[in-house]
């Protein structure tokens, strides 16, 4: 990537981050309250009735909720902002009048989604560490999983937002596709507890691999996390190229 392309990507990222920081007080409240509600309601409320063996249910749940935070902040932020830029404030039209390439715009939105997911993750990890004493293990490895899955869902957000014409359809897809992932991908319960016919399907979703990897890091289990990380990266690259293709078809052709 040459210097001009880097400047374009950073310009898109800067604009999206400006919008994010401009509403930081609202975002901070949402980032702090929403995930902690799941921890208090499910982890500390229902968790007393759940037997997870050697670990408490809160310790089991925390890595999963972390990746729910990552998913929501990367996918929702990217898809909604891109749809707004295309249909309402028309900033996407302004970007397309400049000498930029579609993959540069897409990469800028994905970079913003990853950055915001990382910020949300930091807030959640700090709250869990200092309020409940929950440790997430080796943070550098955890960051790799966060970046990979955030890039995956940001790319997915770009592809879906550009494919759909109606914001109501976006909410339907989110409710029927993205949200169920949060409940079935090992966040609230082990995948092994699901019906046998569902396990191969759920196990193939990148979010499941991310939750498994994060839980292995946090609980220091003897699981090789590198295949999980490689699996997510491969899917992320594939979805990135799909998002660029959909972007071109919707805007250029």
N, C-alpha and C positions, 0 to 999 in steps of 0.2 A: 504494500500500500504506500503510495507516494505522499509527499507533504500536503498537496492540495486535498487529497482524499481524507487525510487525517483531520485537516482543518474543517472540512465539511461535516464529518462525523461529530467532531467536538462542538461545532456550532449548533447542530440539532440537539445534542446532549445538553448543551448550556441552556438552550431555550426551554427544554422540558424540565430541567432542574430549577430554572427560575420560577416556573409555574408551581413546582412542588414546594420550593422554599417560601414562595409568596403566601402559601396556605399552610405553612408549617405548624401553626398553632392548632389547626383542625386536624392535620395529619398526625401530629404527635398524640393528640387525645385518642384518635382512632387506633393508632399503633399500640398505645399502652393499654387501652381498655379492652379491646376486642379479644386478643389472645389470652389475656389474664382471666376473662370471663370463662373461657373454656377450661383453663387450669383449675379455677375455683369450683366451677359447677361439676365438671366431670372428674377432674383429678382429685380434688379434696372432698367433694360431696359424694359422688357415686364410687369414688376410688376406695373408700373404706370397705366397700362390699366386694371388691375385686381382688382376687388372689393372683399375683404375678410371680409367685415363687420368692426368689431371693431379693427382688427389688420392689419398691413401692409402685403403685400405679402412676403416681405423679412423675416418678423418675422414668417410667416407661413412656408416659404420655408426652413429656416435655420435648424430646427430639421431633416427634410427630407434629406437635403444634408449631414448632419452629418452622417446619417446612410447609405447613398450612399458611403461615405468615408470608413465607417466601413466595408461594404460589399466588396468593391473593395480590400481593404488592407488585409482582412482575406482570402477571397476566392482565389483571383488571386495569392497572395503571396504563399499560401500553395500549391495550385494545380501546379503552375509552378515550384516551388522549388522541390517538390516531384518528378515531372516528370524528372527534370534535374538530381536529385540524383539517380533515377532509370536507366535512359537511357544514360546519358552523363558522369558525373564525377564519377559515380559508388559508391558514398559514401553510398548508401543504401545497396549495396552488402557487404561493409565492416561492416556496422552495424549488418547485419544479420548473419555474421560469429561469432559475439560475443554472449555470452549467454544472449540474450534479448528476450523479448516476443513482438509479433506484437502490442498489445495494448499499450505497453510502447513507441514504436516508433511513433505510431499514436498520442498518447497523447503529445509527445514532439513536433511534428509538429503543433498540434492544439494550444498548449501553445505559440509557437512562433507566430502563426497567431493572437492570441488574443493580445499578447504583442504589435505587430506592429500596430494592429488596434487601440489599446489604445493610442499609441504614435501619430498616425495620428489624432485621435480625439482631443487630447490635443492641437495640433498645430491649428486645425481648430477652436476650441472653443476660443482659445486665439486671433486668428486673427479676428474672428467675434466680440469678446468682445471689443477689443481695436481699431479696425478700424471702426466698424459700431455701436458699443454700443449695440449689441444683447446679451440678457441674456438667459441662458438655464435652469434657475430655480435651483432646488435642484440637485446639482452635484452627491452626493452619489447614489441617485435613478437612475440618468442618467447612471452612471458607471455600475450599475447592468444590465441595458438593453444593454449597449455596449458590456459587457463581454458575455452576453447570446447570442446575435445575432452574435458576432464574433466567438464564439465557434461553433454555428450552421453552419455558412458558411465555417469555417475552416474544420469542419468535412465533409461537402459537397464537399469541394475542394479535400480532401484526397480520398473520395469515387470515385469521377469522374476521378481524375488523375490516380488512380490505375485501374479503369475499362477500360480506353481508352489506346490504344497503340500508337496513332499518335498525336503529338502536334497540328496538324492542326485540328483534330477532337475536341480537347480541346477548340480551339478558336471558332469552330462552336457551340458547346454546350454553351459556354459563351455568344456568340452573340444571340442565340435563346432562352436561358433559363434564365441566370442570368441577363443579361443587361435589358431585358424587365421588370424585377421586379422593376428596378430603375424608370421606367416611369409609372408603373401601381399601385404600392403599396402605393399610397398616398403621394409620395414625392413632386410631382409637382401640384397635384390637389386632392381634397377630393375624397375618394372612392365612396362617394354617388353621385358624378357627372358622374360616369361611367355608361354604359348601365346596366340595372337591371340584365340581365342574367350573367354579369361578376362579379357583386359585391360579391356574395357568394364565388366564386372561389378566387378572389383577397383577400377577407377578411380572408380566411383561411391560407394564406401564412404568415409565421412567421415575415417576414420583415414588413408587413403591421401592425402587432401587435406592433412591435418595434417603428415604426414611430408614431403610434397613442399614445403610451405610452410616447414617448419623447416629442411629441407636447403637450400632457396634462401637462407634467411637466414644459415645457418651458412657456406655456401660462397660467398656473395655472387654468386650467379648472376643473370642478367638475366631473371627470371621475375616476372610480376605476381602477388603473393601475395594481393591483396585479394579476387579471386574465390574463392580457396580458403577464406579466412576467412569470407566471406559464406555460402558453401555449407555450411560446418560449422554456423554459427549458425542457419541456416534449419532444418537437420535437428535441431539441438538443441532448438529451440522446438517442433518437431513431436513429438519423442519425449517432451519434458516433458509436453505435454498428453495424450499417450497414457498416460504413467505416472500422471498424476492420475486419468484415467478408470479405469484398471485398479485403482488404489487404492480409488476410490469403489465400484466393483463388488464388490471383494473384502471390503471392511470395512463399508461402509454398507448395501449392498443384500443 
